[in-house]
Amino acid sequence: MVNGHKIWTTWAHWSDWMFALVRTNREVKAQEGISFVLIDMKSPGITVRPIISADGCHDLNEVFLDNVKVPLDNLVGEENKGWTIAKFLLGFERAEMAAVGLCKRLLQFCRKATQTHYLEGRPLWDDALIRHRLAELEMRVKVHEWTALRVLASEETGPTASAAPSMLKLASSELQQDLTRLLRDCTGPRGTQYLRALRQGEAVELEDLRAFDNALVANYIDWRKVTVYGGTTEVQKTITAKTFA
Ligand SMILES: Cc1cc2nc3c(=O)[nH]c(=O)nc-3n(C[C@H](O)[C@H](O)[C@H](O)COP(=O)(O)OP(=O)(O)OC[C@H]3O[C@@H](n4cnc5c(N)ncnc54)[C@H](O)[C@@H]3O)c2cc1C
């Protein structure tokens, strides 16, 4: 029988199943006494309540579990050993959050925006400070890509070993925020509509950059969440520091 509440459950409203880490022993220290179970989302006692994020989208939910019966067969691995499985999965999740392609695409948009947007009659590209920011971001994207490839190619460690996933997640989330910050600075509030379309996977051409006339600062704000989900920046730094200490 599972009782509880899980906030920030992305795509719960589309899901048939969820995996959950449930407390099965309170006598031991925090990471022990947790079990990994699979729960059918159609089970009686499950309620999914939407959370509308700052950009007006519905990706997130709260899930309430009220006396939900979960068959013993749905236990994955050993009882009370769920944290070991979760850490393994988190490694994959964080390595995937490297999102090199997305970073490169955002960089491409930034470069374009510096050429198509003007300040006092001159393209932003003419501004040494803007060029400096772009050059710095370009170097970071390059380094991030090489690091991700190095991790993927490493037969010894593999993508989930050691602190590599945390380092990739950390670098990518900070890069995404700095890239979107530059894009916002270049395009003004209009550009945030563009980010929204980009995130939703719409086929937007670079030339369309000027077509988004409705301001939507909210989407830019929403992008700040990347340093929280998948484990906050501080947590990734702690994992990394412990690995090298
Ligand atoms: C948009 C979004 C989508 C999400 N989607 C999902 C999902 O689909 N499934 C899911 O399971 N979860 C999801 N989450 C939850 C997410 O994984 C957690 O919110 C995240 O891991 C942070 O955990 P927390 O909220 O418990 O905050 P905490 O980890 O409790 O952090 C609270 C604060 O304390 C700081 N802190 C914590 N530990 C340390 C430390 N050791 N040293 C220094 N500072 C520290 C943090 O930096 C933060 O400022 C989502 C969250 C968001 C925002």
The ligand as an SDF file (V2000), in Angstrom:
LIG
                    3D

 53 58  0  0  0  0  0  0  0  0999 V2000
   10.6030   21.7820  -13.7050 C   0  0  0  0  0  0  0  0  0  0  0  0
   10.8720   20.5850  -12.8500 C   0  0  0  0  0  0  0  0  0  0  0  0
   10.6040   19.3160  -13.3380 C   0  0  0  0  0  0  0  0  0  0  0  0
   10.8070   18.1960  -12.5300 C   0  0  0  0  0  0  0  0  0  0  0  0
   10.4660   16.9530  -13.0050 N   0  0  0  0  0  0  0  0  0  0  0  0
   10.6110   15.8750  -12.1950 C   0  0  0  0  0  0  0  0  0  0  0  0
   10.1870   14.5660  -12.6230 C   0  0  0  0  0  0  0  0  0  0  0  0
    9.6820   14.3870  -13.7250 O   0  0  0  0  0  0  0  0  0  0  0  0
   10.3580   13.5290  -11.7800 N   0  0  0  0  0  0  0  0  0  0  0  0
   10.9020   13.6860  -10.5510 C   0  0  0  0  0  0  0  0  0  0  0  0
   11.0430   12.7120   -9.8320 O   0  0  0  0  0  0  0  0  0  0  0  0
   11.2840   14.9050  -10.1150 N   0  0  0  0  0  0  0  0  0  0  0  0
   11.1480   15.9970  -10.8940 C   0  0  0  0  0  0  0  0  0  0  0  0
   11.5250   17.2410  -10.4360 N   0  0  0  0  0  0  0  0  0  0  0  0
   12.0540   17.3470   -9.0780 C   0  0  0  0  0  0  0  0  0  0  0  0
   13.5240   17.6950   -9.0930 C   0  0  0  0  0  0  0  0  0  0  0  0
   14.3220   16.5750   -9.4150 O   0  0  0  0  0  0  0  0  0  0  0  0
   13.8700   18.2840   -7.7270 C   0  0  0  0  0  0  0  0  0  0  0  0
   13.1120   19.4620   -7.5410 O   0  0  0  0  0  0  0  0  0  0  0  0
   15.3510   18.6080   -7.6470 C   0  0  0  0  0  0  0  0  0  0  0  0
   16.1190   17.4290   -7.6680 O   0  0  0  0  0  0  0  0  0  0  0  0
   15.6780   19.3830   -6.3800 C   0  0  0  0  0  0  0  0  0  0  0  0
   15.2400   18.6760   -5.2670 O   0  0  0  0  0  0  0  0  0  0  0  0
   14.3230   19.3740   -4.1920 P   0  0  0  0  0  0  0  0  0  0  0  0
   13.2010   20.0720   -4.8760 O   0  0  0  0  0  0  0  0  0  0  0  0
   14.0230   18.3450   -3.1630 O   0  0  0  0  0  0  0  0  0  0  0  0
   15.2270   20.5040   -3.5720 O   0  0  0  0  0  0  0  0  0  0  0  0
   16.5030   20.3030   -2.5540 P   0  0  0  0  0  0  0  0  0  0  0  0
   17.4020   19.2760   -3.1230 O   0  0  0  0  0  0  0  0  0  0  0  0
   15.9030   20.0490   -1.2060 O   0  0  0  0  0  0  0  0  0  0  0  0
   17.1020   21.6940   -2.6380 O   0  0  0  0  0  0  0  0  0  0  0  0
   16.5700   22.8280   -1.9440 C   0  0  0  0  0  0  0  0  0  0  0  0
   17.6720   23.8570   -1.8700 C   0  0  0  0  0  0  0  0  0  0  0  0
   18.7400   23.3750   -1.0500 O   0  0  0  0  0  0  0  0  0  0  0  0
   19.9580   23.3620   -1.7810 C   0  0  0  0  0  0  0  0  0  0  0  0
   20.7350   22.1670   -1.4310 N   0  0  0  0  0  0  0  0  0  0  0  0
   20.2750   20.8910   -1.3320 C   0  0  0  0  0  0  0  0  0  0  0  0
   21.2680   20.0460   -0.9980 N   0  0  0  0  0  0  0  0  0  0  0  0
   22.3800   20.8010   -0.8930 C   0  0  0  0  0  0  0  0  0  0  0  0
   23.7340   20.5040   -0.5740 C   0  0  0  0  0  0  0  0  0  0  0  0
   24.1290   19.2550   -0.3040 N   0  0  0  0  0  0  0  0  0  0  0  0
   24.6120   21.5290   -0.5560 N   0  0  0  0  0  0  0  0  0  0  0  0
   24.2090   22.7990   -0.8280 C   0  0  0  0  0  0  0  0  0  0  0  0
   22.9430   23.1350   -1.1310 N   0  0  0  0  0  0  0  0  0  0  0  0
   22.0420   22.1650   -1.1580 C   0  0  0  0  0  0  0  0  0  0  0  0
   19.5310   23.3170   -3.2400 C   0  0  0  0  0  0  0  0  0  0  0  0
   20.5140   23.8410   -4.0960 O   0  0  0  0  0  0  0  0  0  0  0  0
   18.2870   24.1830   -3.2340 C   0  0  0  0  0  0  0  0  0  0  0  0
   18.6140   25.5460   -3.2980 O   0  0  0  0  0  0  0  0  0  0  0  0
   11.3340   18.3630  -11.2270 C   0  0  0  0  0  0  0  0  0  0  0  0
   11.6220   19.6530  -10.7520 C   0  0  0  0  0  0  0  0  0  0  0  0
   11.3910   20.7550  -11.5380 C   0  0  0  0  0  0  0  0  0  0  0  0
   11.7000   22.1260  -10.9890 C   0  0  0  0  0  0  0  0  0  0  0  0
  1  2  1  0
  2  3  1  0
  2 52  2  0
  3  4  2  0
  4  5  1  0
  4 50  1  0
  5  6  2  0
  6  7  1  0
  6 13  1  0
  7  8  2  0
  7  9  1  0
  9 10  1  0
 10 11  2  0
 10 12  1  0
 12 13  2  0
 13 14  1  0
 14 15  1  0
 14 50  1  0
 15 16  1  0
 16 17  1  0
 16 18  1  0
 18 19  1  0
 18 20  1  0
 20 21  1  0
 20 22  1  0
 22 23  1  0
 23 24  1  0
 24 25  2  0
 24 26  1  0
 24 27  1  0
 27 28  1  0
 28 29  2  0
 28 30  1  0
 28 31  1  0
 31 32  1  0
 32 33  1  0
 33 34  1  0
 33 48  1  0
 34 35  1  0
 35 36  1  0
 35 46  1  0
 36 37  1  0
 36 45  1  0
 37 38  2  0
 38 39  1  0
 39 40  1  0
 39 45  2  0
 40 41  1  0
 40 42  2  0
 42 43  1  0
 43 44  2  0
 44 45  1  0
 46 47  1  0
 46 48  1  0
 48 49  1  0
 50 51  2  0
 51 52  1  0
 52 53  1  0
M  END
$$$$
